[in-house]
Amino acid sequence: MRVFGFIPFAGIHYLFIEKIDDQNHTIVTKEWDRGAKVCNHTILMKDLGEGSIYYEDSIKIEKRQNR
C-alpha cells in the first residue's frame, strides 16, 4: 500500500469484498495489513439524479497490538 501513490505504507494491503448488495446499493469489505488488524468498510451510494451521487463510508479500524 502506498500513500499518495508513491510513499510505502504498511506493506501489502489485503481486501476481501464480503458483500455487494445491488438492491440497497451497498458494498461491505474486510481489509487488513501489517499496520491494522482490521479495516472494514461499509459503503452506501444513492443516485440523487442530475449526475449527483450520495456517498457514505463507515470504517472500523483496529490497530494491531505491539508484541
ROMIMAR-119340 format. One record per residue: residue in three letters; x, y, z of N, C-alpha, C, O, CB in turn. Coordinates in steps of 0.02 Angstrom, whole numbers. Glycine has a CB too. Layout:
% ROMIMAR-119340
<r rest="ALA" n_px="X" n_py="Y" n_pz="Z" ca_px="X" ca_py="Y" ca_pz="Z" c_px="X" c_py="Y" c_pz="Z" o_px="X" o_py="Y" o_pz="Z" cb_px="X" cb_py="Y" cb_pz="Z"/>
...
% end
This chain:
% ROMIMAR-119340
<r rest="MET" n_px="42" n_py="-58" n_pz="0" ca_px="0" ca_py="0" ca_pz="0" c_px="45" c_py="62" c_pz="0" o_px="97" o_py="63" o_pz="32" cb_px="-48" cb_py="0" cb_pz="61"/>
<r rest="ARG" n_px="23" n_py="113" n_pz="-36" ca_px="63" ca_py="174" ca_pz="-41" c_px="19" c_py="236" c_pz="-29" o_px="-37" o_py="240" o_pz="-55" cb_px="97" cb_py="179" cb_pz="-110"/>
<r rest="VAL" n_px="45" n_py="283" n_pz="9" ca_px="12" ca_py="346" ca_pz="21" c_px="28" c_py="392" c_pz="-38" o_px="86" o_py="397" o_pz="-58" cb_px="33" cb_py="378" cb_pz="89"/>
<r rest="PHE" n_px="-22" n_py="426" n_pz="-64" ca_px="-14" ca_py="470" ca_pz="-122" c_px="14" c_py="434" c_pz="-183" o_px="41" o_py="465" o_pz="-228" cb_px="31" cb_py="529" cb_pz="-104"/>
<r rest="GLY" n_px="9" n_py="368" n_pz="-183" ca_px="30" ca_py="329" ca_pz="-240" c_px="104" c_py="313" c_pz="-243" o_px="126" o_py="277" o_pz="-288" cb_px="12" cb_py="364" cb_pz="-301"/>
<r rest="PHE" n_px="145" n_py="339" n_pz="-197" ca_px="217" ca_py="326" ca_pz="-202" c_px="253" c_py="317" c_pz="-135" o_px="308" o_py="291" o_pz="-135" cb_px="249" cb_py="381" cb_pz="-239"/>
<r rest="ILE" n_px="224" n_py="337" n_pz="-78" ca_px="257" ca_py="328" ca_pz="-13" c_px="237" c_py="261" c_pz="16" o_px="178" o_py="251" o_pz="33" cb_px="239" cb_py="387" cb_pz="36"/>
<r rest="PRO" n_px="284" n_py="213" n_pz="24" ca_px="267" ca_py="147" ca_pz="52" c_px="237" c_py="154" c_pz="121" o_px="261" o_py="192" o_pz="163" cb_px="329" cb_py="102" cb_pz="54"/>
<r rest="PHE" n_px="183" n_py="116" n_pz="134" ca_px="149" ca_py="119" ca_pz="199" c_px="119" c_py="51" c_pz="215" o_px="76" o_py="26" o_pz="178" cb_px="94" cb_py="174" cb_pz="198"/>
<r rest="ALA" n_px="141" n_py="20" n_pz="269" ca_px="113" ca_py="-41" ca_pz="297" c_px="117" c_py="-103" c_pz="253" o_px="83" o_py="-153" o_pz="267" cb_px="41" cb_py="-29" cb_pz="314"/>
<r rest="GLY" n_px="156" n_py="-103" n_pz="201" ca_px="165" ca_py="-163" ca_pz="161" c_px="104" c_py="-181" c_pz="119" o_px="69" o_py="-137" o_pz="94" cb_px="181" cb_py="-221" cb_pz="206"/>
<r rest="ILE" n_px="93" n_py="-246" n_pz="111" ca_px="38" ca_py="-270" ca_pz="69" c_px="-28" c_py="-260" c_pz="106" o_px="-35" o_py="-276" o_pz="165" cb_px="49" cb_py="-345" cb_pz="51"/>
<r rest="HIS" n_px="-77" n_py="-234" n_pz="70" ca_px="-144" ca_py="-224" ca_pz="97" c_px="-191" c_py="-275" c_pz="65" o_px="-193" o_py="-282" o_pz="4" cb_px="-170" cb_py="-150" cb_pz="83"/>
<r rest="TYR" n_px="-227" n_py="-312" n_pz="107" ca_px="-272" ca_py="-363" ca_pz="83" c_px="-344" c_py="-338" c_pz="86" o_px="-364" o_py="-307" o_pz="135" cb_px="-265" cb_py="-428" cb_pz="124"/>
<r rest="LEU" n_px="-383" n_py="-351" n_pz="34" ca_px="-452" ca_py="-328" ca_pz="30" c_px="-496" c_py="-386" c_pz="7" o_px="-484" o_py="-416" o_pz="-45" cb_px="-459" cb_py="-267" cb_pz="-17"/>
<r rest="PHE" n_px="-547" n_py="-400" n_pz="46" ca_px="-595" ca_py="-452" ca_pz="30" c_px="-664" c_py="-420" c_pz="25" o_px="-687" o_py="-390" o_pz="74" cb_px="-595" cb_py="-510" cb_pz="83"/>
<r rest="ILE" n_px="-696" n_py="-424" n_pz="-33" ca_px="-763" ca_py="-397" ca_pz="-40" c_px="-812" c_py="-449" c_pz="-13" o_px="-822" o_py="-501" o_pz="-43" cb_px="-779" cb_py="-379" cb_pz="-116"/>
<r rest="GLU" n_px="-840" n_py="-433" n_pz="45" ca_px="-884" ca_py="-480" ca_pz="79" c_px="-954" c_py="-481" c_pz="49" o_px="-986" o_py="-534" o_pz="43" cb_px="-888" cb_py="-463" cb_pz="153"/>
<r rest="LYS" n_px="-979" n_py="-422" n_pz="29" ca_px="-1047" ca_py="-420" ca_pz="3" c_px="-1057" c_py="-360" c_pz="-43" o_px="-1033" o_py="-305" o_pz="-29" cb_px="-1097" cb_py="-416" cb_pz="61"/>
<r rest="ILE" n_px="-1091" n_py="-372" n_pz="-98" ca_px="-1114" ca_py="-318" ca_pz="-142" c_px="-1190" c_py="-326" c_pz="-146" o_px="-1215" o_py="-376" o_pz="-170" cb_px="-1081" cb_py="-322" cb_pz="-215"/>
<r rest="ASP" n_px="-1226" n_py="-275" n_pz="-122" ca_px="-1298" ca_py="-277" ca_pz="-120" c_px="-1325" c_py="-227" c_pz="-170" o_px="-1329" o_py="-167" o_pz="-156" cb_px="-1325" cb_py="-262" cb_pz="-48"/>
<r rest="ASP" n_px="-1344" n_py="-252" n_pz="-229" ca_px="-1369" ca_py="-208" ca_pz="-282" c_px="-1434" c_py="-173" c_pz="-263" o_px="-1446" o_py="-116" o_pz="-282" cb_px="-1379" cb_py="-248" cb_pz="-346"/>
<r rest="GLN" n_px="-1476" n_py="-207" n_pz="-226" ca_px="-1541" ca_py="-179" ca_pz="-208" c_px="-1534" c_py="-119" c_pz="-161" o_px="-1569" o_py="-69" o_pz="-169" cb_px="-1585" cb_py="-233" cb_pz="-176"/>
<r rest="ASN" n_px="-1490" n_py="-125" n_pz="-112" ca_px="-1480" ca_py="-71" ca_pz="-63" c_px="-1419" c_py="-27" c_pz="-79" o_px="-1404" o_py="20" o_pz="-42" cb_px="-1472" cb_py="-101" cb_pz="6"/>
<r rest="HIS" n_px="-1386" n_py="-42" n_pz="-134" ca_px="-1328" ca_py="-2" ca_pz="-158" c_px="-1273" c_py="2" c_pz="-105" o_px="-1247" o_py="56" o_pz="-91" cb_px="-1350" cb_py="68" cb_pz="-177"/>
<r rest="THR" n_px="-1255" n_py="-55" n_pz="-76" ca_px="-1202" ca_py="-57" ca_pz="-27" c_px="-1148" c_py="-107" c_pz="-45" o_px="-1160" o_py="-157" o_pz="-80" cb_px="-1230" cb_py="-73" cb_pz="42"/>
<r rest="ILE" n_px="-1088" n_py="-93" n_pz="-21" ca_px="-1030" ca_py="-138" ca_pz="-28" c_px="-1000" c_py="-144" c_pz="41" o_px="-989" o_py="-94" o_pz="75" cb_px="-978" cb_py="-111" cb_pz="-82"/>
<r rest="VAL" n_px="-985" n_py="-206" n_pz="62" ca_px="-952" ca_py="-218" ca_pz="126" c_px="-886" c_py="-252" c_pz="113" o_px="-884" o_py="-303" o_pz="78" cb_px="-998" cb_py="-261" cb_pz="174"/>
<r rest="THR" n_px="-832" n_py="-224" n_pz="140" ca_px="-766" ca_py="-254" ca_pz="131" c_px="-735" c_py="-271" c_pz="199" o_px="-750" o_py="-240" o_pz="249" cb_px="-720" cb_py="-207" cb_pz="92"/>
<r rest="LYS" n_px="-691" n_py="-320" n_pz="198" ca_px="-649" ca_py="-338" ca_pz="255" c_px="-577" c_py="-328" c_pz="231" o_px="-557" o_py="-356" o_pz="180" cb_px="-662" cb_py="-413" cb_pz="281"/>
<r rest="GLU" n_px="-538" n_py="-289" n_pz="267" ca_px="-470" ca_py="-272" ca_pz="246" c_px="-422" c_py="-278" c_pz="304" o_px="-441" o_py="-272" o_pz="362" cb_px="-467" cb_py="-201" cb_pz="216"/>
<r rest="TRP" n_px="-358" n_py="-290" n_pz="288" ca_px="-307" ca_py="-295" ca_pz="339" c_px="-238" c_py="-286" c_pz="307" o_px="-229" o_py="-296" o_pz="247" cb_px="-312" cb_py="-362" cb_pz="377"/>
<r rest="ASP" n_px="-190" n_py="-268" n_pz="350" ca_px="-119" ca_py="-264" ca_pz="331" c_px="-78" c_py="-266" c_pz="394" o_px="-105" o_py="-277" o_pz="448" cb_px="-104" cb_py="-198" cb_pz="289"/>
<r rest="ARG" n_px="-13" n_py="-256" n_pz="389" ca_px="31" ca_py="-259" ca_pz="448" c_px="14" c_py="-205" c_pz="499" o_px="21" o_py="-216" o_pz="559" cb_px="104" cb_py="-251" cb_pz="427"/>
<r rest="GLY" n_px="-8" n_py="-146" n_pz="476" ca_px="-22" ca_py="-90" ca_pz="521" c_px="-89" c_py="-94" c_pz="555" o_px="-97" o_py="-68" o_pz="611" cb_px="-17" cb_py="-27" cb_pz="483"/>
<r rest="ALA" n_px="-138" n_py="-125" n_pz="523" ca_px="-205" ca_py="-128" ca_pz="552" c_px="-230" c_py="-200" c_pz="551" o_px="-229" o_py="-233" o_pz="499" cb_px="-254" cb_py="-82" cb_pz="513"/>
<r rest="LYS" n_px="-251" n_py="-223" n_pz="609" ca_px="-277" ca_py="-291" ca_pz="613" c_px="-342" c_py="-296" c_pz="573" o_px="-353" o_py="-346" o_pz="539" cb_px="-289" cb_py="-311" cb_pz="687"/>
<r rest="VAL" n_px="-384" n_py="-245" n_pz="577" ca_px="-447" ca_py="-244" ca_pz="542" c_px="-459" c_py="-174" c_pz="515" o_px="-445" o_py="-124" o_pz="548" cb_px="-505" cb_py="-265" cb_pz="589"/>
<r rest="CYS" n_px="-484" n_py="-171" n_pz="455" ca_px="-503" ca_py="-107" ca_pz="425" c_px="-564" c_py="-123" c_pz="381" o_px="-556" o_py="-136" o_pz="321" cb_px="-443" cb_py="-74" cb_pz="383"/>
<r rest="ASN" n_px="-623" n_py="-121" n_pz="410" ca_px="-683" ca_py="-142" ca_pz="374" c_px="-724" c_py="-81" c_pz="352" o_px="-731" o_py="-33" o_pz="389" cb_px="-726" cb_py="-187" cb_pz="418"/>
<r rest="HIS" n_px="-749" n_py="-85" n_pz="291" ca_px="-788" ca_py="-30" ca_pz="262" c_px="-858" c_py="-53" c_pz="246" o_px="-869" o_py="-110" o_pz="224" cb_px="-753" cb_py="-3" cb_pz="198"/>
<r rest="THR" n_px="-906" n_py="-10" n_pz="258" ca_px="-973" ca_py="-18" ca_pz="232" c_px="-987" c_py="45" c_pz="191" o_px="-989" o_py="100" o_pz="218" cb_px="-1027" cb_py="-29" cb_pz="289"/>
<r rest="ILE" n_px="-995" n_py="36" n_pz="127" ca_px="-1003" ca_py="92" ca_pz="80" c_px="-1075" c_py="92" c_pz="55" o_px="-1101" o_py="41" o_pz="33" cb_px="-952" cb_py="88" cb_pz="21"/>
<r rest="LEU" n_px="-1107" n_py="151" n_pz="57" ca_px="-1175" ca_py="160" ca_pz="33" c_px="-1175" c_py="214" c_pz="-20" o_px="-1144" o_py="267" o_pz="-10" cb_px="-1224" cb_py="178" cb_pz="92"/>
<r rest="MET" n_px="-1208" n_py="201" n_pz="-76" ca_px="-1213" ca_py="250" ca_pz="-129" c_px="-1286" c_py="255" c_pz="-151" o_px="-1321" o_py="205" o_pz="-157" cb_px="-1168" cb_py="231" cb_pz="-190"/>
<r rest="LYS" n_px="-1308" n_py="317" n_pz="-163" ca_px="-1376" ca_py="329" ca_pz="-187" c_px="-1374" c_py="378" c_pz="-245" o_px="-1339" o_py="428" o_pz="-242" cb_px="-1423" cb_py="355" cb_pz="-130"/>
<r rest="ASP" n_px="-1411" n_py="363" n_pz="-297" ca_px="-1416" ca_py="409" ca_pz="-354" c_px="-1463" c_py="465" c_pz="-336" o_px="-1522" o_py="453" o_pz="-322" cb_px="-1440" cb_py="371" cb_pz="-419"/>
<r rest="LEU" n_px="-1439" n_py="527" n_pz="-336" ca_px="-1480" ca_py="584" ca_pz="-319" c_px="-1509" c_py="617" c_pz="-382" o_px="-1547" o_py="666" o_pz="-378" cb_px="-1439" cb_py="635" cb_pz="-280"/>
<r rest="GLY" n_px="-1491" n_py="590" n_pz="-439" ca_px="-1515" ca_py="618" ca_pz="-503" c_px="-1472" c_py="676" c_pz="-526" o_px="-1432" o_py="703" o_pz="-488" cb_px="-1587" cb_py="641" cb_pz="-496"/>
<r rest="GLU" n_px="-1481" n_py="695" n_pz="-588" ca_px="-1445" ca_py="752" ca_pz="-618" c_px="-1369" c_py="746" c_pz="-610" o_px="-1335" o_py="796" o_pz="-600" cb_px="-1469" cb_py="817" cb_pz="-587"/>
<r rest="GLY" n_px="-1343" n_py="685" n_pz="-613" ca_px="-1271" ca_py="674" ca_pz="-610" c_px="-1241" c_py="677" c_pz="-540" o_px="-1179" o_py="680" o_pz="-533" cb_px="-1237" cb_py="725" cb_pz="-652"/>
<r rest="SER" n_px="-1282" n_py="677" n_pz="-488" ca_px="-1257" ca_py="680" ca_pz="-419" c_px="-1268" c_py="613" c_pz="-384" o_px="-1317" o_py="578" o_pz="-395" cb_px="-1293" cb_py="736" cb_pz="-380"/>
<r rest="ILE" n_px="-1219" n_py="595" n_pz="-341" ca_px="-1222" ca_py="533" ca_pz="-303" c_px="-1208" c_py="549" c_pz="-229" o_px="-1163" o_py="587" o_pz="-213" cb_px="-1171" cb_py="481" cb_pz="-330"/>
<r rest="TYR" n_px="-1248" n_py="519" n_pz="-185" ca_px="-1235" ca_py="522" ca_pz="-114" c_px="-1189" c_py="464" c_pz="-97" o_px="-1202" o_py="407" o_pz="-117" cb_px="-1302" cb_py="519" cb_pz="-72"/>
<r rest="TYR" n_px="-1134" n_py="477" n_pz="-61" ca_px="-1084" ca_py="426" ca_pz="-44" c_px="-1073" c_py="429" c_pz="31" o_px="-1059" o_py="482" o_pz="59" cb_px="-1017" cb_py="437" cb_pz="-82"/>
<r rest="GLU" n_px="-1079" n_py="371" n_pz="65" ca_px="-1066" ca_py="367" ca_pz="136" c_px="-1021" c_py="307" c_pz="148" o_px="-1034" o_py="253" o_pz="122" cb_px="-1133" cb_py="361" cb_pz="177"/>
<r rest="ASP" n_px="-970" n_py="315" n_pz="188" ca_px="-921" ca_py="262" ca_pz="201" c_px="-908" c_py="259" c_pz="276" o_px="-879" o_py="306" o_pz="304" cb_px="-855" cb_py="274" cb_pz="162"/>
<r rest="SER" n_px="-930" n_py="206" n_pz="308" ca_px="-914" ca_py="197" ca_pz="379" c_px="-857" c_py="147" c_pz="383" o_px="-856" o_py="95" o_pz="349" cb_px="-976" cb_py="173" cb_pz="420"/>
<r rest="ILE" n_px="-809" n_py="162" n_pz="426" ca_px="-747" ca_py="122" ca_pz="431" c_px="-735" c_py="102" c_pz="504" o_px="-740" o_py="143" o_pz="549" cb_px="-686" cb_py="161" cb_pz="403"/>
<r rest="LYS" n_px="-719" n_py="39" n_pz="513" ca_px="-698" ca_py="14" ca_pz="579" c_px="-625" c_py="-6" c_pz="573" o_px="-607" o_py="-48" o_pz="532" cb_px="-743" cb_py="-46" cb_pz="603"/>
<r rest="ILE" n_px="-583" n_py="25" n_pz="614" ca_px="-511" ca_py="11" ca_pz="612" c_px="-489" c_py="-12" c_pz="682" o_px="-504" o_py="21" o_pz="732" cb_px="-470" cb_py="74" cb_pz="590"/>
<r rest="GLU" n_px="-454" n_py="-68" n_pz="684" ca_px="-424" ca_py="-93" ca_pz="745" c_px="-349" c_py="-98" c_pz="734" o_px="-327" o_py="-134" o_pz="689" cb_px="-455" cb_py="-162" cb_pz="767"/>
<r rest="LYS" n_px="-311" n_py="-63" n_pz="773" ca_px="-239" ca_py="-65" ca_pz="766" c_px="-210" c_py="-128" c_pz="798" o_px="-234" o_py="-152" o_pz="849" cb_px="-207" cb_py="-2" cb_pz="799"/>
<r rest="ARG" n_px="-159" n_py="-154" n_pz="765" ca_px="-125" ca_py="-213" ca_pz="792" c_px="-90" c_py="-194" c_pz="857" o_px="-65" o_py="-139" o_pz="864" cb_px="-74" cb_py="-243" cb_pz="740"/>
<r rest="GLN" n_px="-89" n_py="-241" n_pz="904" ca_px="-53" ca_py="-232" ca_pz="967" c_px="21" c_py="-248" c_pz="956" o_px="38" o_py="-297" o_pz="923" cb_px="-83" cb_py="-277" cb_pz="1023"/>
<r rest="ASN" n_px="65" n_py="-207" n_pz="984" ca_px="138" ca_py="-222" ca_pz="980" c_px="153" c_py="-281" c_pz="1025" o_px="130" o_py="-284" o_pz="1082" cb_px="181" cb_py="-160" cb_pz="1001"/>
<r rest="ARG" n_px="192" n_py="-326" n_pz="1000" ca_px="210" ca_py="-385" ca_pz="1040" c_px="284" c_py="-389" c_pz="1049" o_px="308" o_py="-436" o_pz="1082" cb_px="186" cb_py="-448" cb_pz="1007"/>
% end
